[in-house]
Structures are given as structure tokens and as C-alpha cells.
């Protein structure tokens, strides 16, 4: 069954990027590529990728090649250009419509909401976000792009340590699940 997952790294004070959209704080952290809740294991189960324009632009500036083989949707109102040979779809459609397309394209695998936090929140608002996996780094920024700029009720399902990170897996609770 396809799940929609927000898999992300965060500072201890809840930011996914600094005020200049930099991830320098993240890149210098120690992580075991084969450790608990690692990226390689996660991405192997992903069939479609969803992201915002700021995430897309960061990837284009910092990656020499497009990192995903999966079909990828970029939510934007900007005039962005694609990457040769990559299945990238630019959209300003509502998240419900795009989610249906992504689930179909994922063909039974998971859908990954890469970022940002507001985009993940829009999926949660629509009742389409199933799980959040956060790797917390031992750093604080004081300001920046928030992990999730809205209230959500979550159920902690798993925790683990991966080198410098404390990783946590949460189920996103639907309104009817909040009292359980």
C-alpha cells in the first residue's frame, strides 16, 4: 500500500534550512549511510517524489546530476526549467490532484514529500500525509524554514540514533485518531 511520507532532517530547534535556504548545517553532520532510518533504504521504497520550488532550486544549485529516477513533481508558480532525461513535472495544481497522479505513478511504492515544511503541511491538511520521519541534528539555527509550520497530532512509532542524529518516525493522526 502506498504511503505518503515526509522524510526530512531538522535542526533541534525545528528548522530544515537557514534564513538563506542553506543546508550547510546539515551537510557537515556525521551520519552512517547504512545506519538506522537511512536514506538509501528509504529511497529504495519510493516511487514518486514531491517538492516545492525552493527545494528544487537548491537541488539544481548543489547537485551535479538530478538525484531521482522517480517521477518528480515540483509545486511552483515560477518559470523553472527541467533537467534533460529526468521526469520532472512542474505544477501549481492543488495537492489533492497531484497526489492522485503521484500515487498512480508510484505503482504501489511510497510517495515522498521532500520539502518544504509548508508543502508537507498542505498534504497533512488534505488528510494525505501518512508518516513523518525526522532526523534531528545536534545544531540550532534560531530562525529559518520551519520543519512543519502548522499544528499536527502525531503518534511516535520508532526512534533510533544514527551517528550525530536522533531519528524519529511518526504516524500522522487523522482527526478521529487523536484520542487513541
N, C-alpha and C positions, 0 to 999 in steps of 0.2 A: 504494500500500500504506500502510495506517495505521501510523504510528509513535507511540509514547508518549514524550513529551519533557518533561523538567523544565527549563523556561526560567525563569531567575531572575537576580536581581542579588545580589551578595555584597560584603561588605567584604573588604579584602585579608587580614584575619585569619580569614575564613571564617564570618561571621555574616550572616544575612538580615534580622534585626531586633534591636533592642537589648533589654535586660532588661525594658523596659516595653512590648514589642511595637511600638515606634515605628519608622517608616521615615524619620524626619526626615533622617537621614544620606544617604538615597538621593535624596530629592526635591530637595535643593539642588545636586546634581551636574549638570554640563553634559553633554548628550547631543544628538547630531544625530538627529532623528526620521526622517531618510532615510538615515542612515549605516549602517555595517556591522552586520549582525545585529540590525537594528532591530525594535522591537515591531510596528509596523504591517505590515511584510512577514511577520513570524512569525504574527501573529493571523489574517491572511488565509487561512492554510492550516490553521487549527484548526477542527475540527468538534465537539469536546466538551471540557469543562473539568472538572477535578477539583481539590478543595481541602479543607483542613482547616477546622475551626470557627474557629480564631483568625484565619486569613486572611479568612474570610467576614465575621467581626465587624469586622475592620479596614476592609474594603471598605465595609461598611454605615455605619461612622462617618465615613469620609473621602470617599466618593463621593456626589454628589447623585443620580445615577441608576445603576442596575445597568449595569456596563460591558460585559456579554457578551450577545450574541444567541444564542450556542450553548447547548445544554442543559448545565446545570452540576450536578455532584454535590458535596455538602458532607458530608464524613465527620464525624459528630458523635454524641455521647451527650447533648448539651444540647438543651434545648427552644428551638429557634430559629424565627423567623418568616420567611416568604418575602418576595418583592418582587412587587407587583402587575405582571402582564404578563410576568414573567420565568419561564423554565423552569428552576426550581431544585428539586433533589431531595435531600432530607436522608436520610442513610443511616448505619447502623452495620454494614452487611454487610461481609463480607471483601472485600479489594481485588480478588481474582480475579473474584468475581461482578460487582462494579461495573464493572470493566474491560471485561468482555464486553459489558455494556449500553452503555458509553460508546463502544466501538469500533463497535458496530452503529449507534448514533446519529450518530457522526461521518461515516458514509457515505463512507468512503474518504479522508477528511481526517485530520489528526493529532489526537491526544488530548494535551491539555496538563495536566500536573500543576503547578498554580500554586504550591502550597506547603501546608504547610511541608516542611522538610527530612526530618522523620521519615516523613511520608506518602510522599514521593518514595522514601525508603529502603524502605518497605514494598512498593512496586511493584517496586523492584530486587530485594528479597529473593524475590519471587514470580517473578522472571525476566520481568517485564512492562515494564521501563523500557529503552527503546532508546537514548536520547540525552539528554545534559545540555548545555545551553547556559547558560554563566555569564558575566555581565558584571561584572567586578571593579572596584569603585570605589576611588579613592585615599583611603581612610579606614580606620581601625581602631577597634574598639569595646572589645576586651578581654574581652567577655562578651556573651551574648545567645542568640538562637535559631540553632543551627548550620546551616550550609549542608546538610550530609548527615551525620547522626550515626551512621555505620557505615562499614565498610571496603567499598570497591568497586574493582574493577580497570577502568580506563578506557583508551581509546586516543584521543589527541589527533588531531583531524581538521582543525581550522581555527583560526586566530587572526586577530584584527583589532583595530584601535583605532577607537573611536567616541568622539570628544572626550575626556572625562576617563576613560573606561572602557577596559579591556582585555577583549575578549570572546574566549571560547574555546568551541569545540564539541567534545564528546567522544562517542565511542561507548561504551556500557556493554558490557563484555565478559562473555560467558557463561563459565562455568567451563571449558569446553573451548577457549575462545579465548585464555586467559591466557598461553600460551606463544608465541603468534604474534608 
